[in-house]
C-alpha cells in the first residue's frame, strides 16, 4: 500500500459508514482551545499496556512458541473537570 493509503481508507470509512466528514486540526488551534476551556464536561482517558505474556500455561510447547502477548485496557470517564486538573493529568 502506498504511503497515505491508510488515511484514504479511514476517510472512506468515515464518509461511508459514519457519515462524518474528516477534518484536520491544527496543533496551535487545539492548544488555544484547550487553554480557553475552563471546565471540561467530559474527559475520557484510555490506557492500554501490552507486555510479553508468560508461557507458563503452554510451557511444554515452548519450543514451538513464537510469540505471546498480554494486554490490559483501562478506561476512566470523568465529568465536569476543571482545567487545572485536566492539565495536571496530561
C-alpha positions as CSV (number, residue, x, y, z in Angstrom):
1,X,0.0,0.0,0.0
2,X,1.3,3.4,-0.9
3,X,2.1,6.0,1.8
4,X,-1.1,7.6,2.9
5,X,-3.2,4.6,1.9
6,X,-4.3,4.1,5.5
7,X,-5.6,7.7,5.6
8,X,-7.6,7.2,2.4
9,X,-9.2,4.1,3.8
10,X,-10.0,5.8,7.0
11,X,-11.5,8.8,5.1
12,X,-13.7,6.4,3.0
13,X,-14.8,4.6,6.2
14,X,-15.6,7.9,7.8
15,X,-17.6,9.1,4.9
16,X,-19.5,5.9,4.0
17,X,-20.1,4.3,7.4
18,X,-20.1,7.1,10.0
19,X,-21.4,9.8,7.6
20,X,-18.9,12.3,9.1
21,X,-16.6,14.4,7.0
22,X,-13.0,14.1,8.2
23,X,-11.2,17.3,9.1
24,X,-7.7,18.4,10.1
25,X,-7.0,20.1,13.4
26,X,-4.1,22.4,13.6
27,X,-2.0,21.9,16.8
28,X,-1.8,25.5,17.7
29,X,-5.6,25.9,17.4
30,X,-6.1,22.8,19.6
31,X,-3.7,24.2,22.2
32,X,-5.5,27.5,22.2
33,X,-8.9,25.8,22.6
34,X,-7.6,23.7,25.5
35,X,-6.2,26.8,27.2
36,X,-9.5,28.7,26.8
37,X,-11.6,25.9,28.3
38,X,-12.3,26.4,32.0
39,X,-14.4,23.3,32.6
40,X,-14.4,20.1,30.6
41,X,-17.8,18.5,30.6
42,X,-16.5,15.0,29.7
43,X,-12.9,13.7,29.9
44,X,-12.1,10.1,28.9
45,X,-8.7,8.6,29.5
46,X,-7.9,5.3,27.9
47,X,-4.8,3.3,28.9
48,X,-3.5,0.2,27.2
49,X,-0.5,-1.9,28.1
50,X,1.0,-4.7,26.1
51,X,3.6,-7.0,27.5
52,X,5.2,-10.3,26.8
53,X,2.9,-12.9,28.3
54,X,4.4,-15.7,30.5
55,X,4.4,-19.0,28.7
56,X,3.6,-20.9,31.9
57,X,0.3,-22.3,30.6
58,X,2.0,-23.7,27.5
59,X,5.4,-24.5,28.9
60,X,5.5,-28.0,27.3
61,X,5.1,-26.3,23.8
62,X,7.8,-23.6,24.5
63,X,10.0,-24.9,21.7
64,X,7.3,-24.1,19.2
65,X,6.1,-20.8,20.8
66,X,6.8,-17.9,18.5
67,X,5.1,-15.0,20.3
68,X,2.9,-14.3,23.3
69,X,1.3,-11.1,24.4
70,X,-0.7,-10.0,27.3
71,X,-2.6,-6.7,27.3
72,X,-4.6,-4.7,29.8
73,X,-7.1,-1.9,28.9
74,X,-8.3,0.7,31.4
75,X,-10.9,3.4,30.6
76,X,-11.5,6.3,33.0
77,X,-14.5,8.6,32.5
78,X,-14.7,11.9,34.3
79,X,-17.4,14.6,34.3
80,X,-17.1,18.4,34.9
81,X,-13.3,18.5,35.4
82,X,-11.7,21.9,35.9
83,X,-8.9,22.9,33.5
84,X,-6.1,22.8,36.1
85,X,-6.8,19.1,36.9
86,X,-7.1,18.1,33.3
87,X,-3.8,19.9,32.6
88,X,-2.2,18.1,35.5
89,X,-3.3,14.8,34.2
90,X,-1.9,15.5,30.8
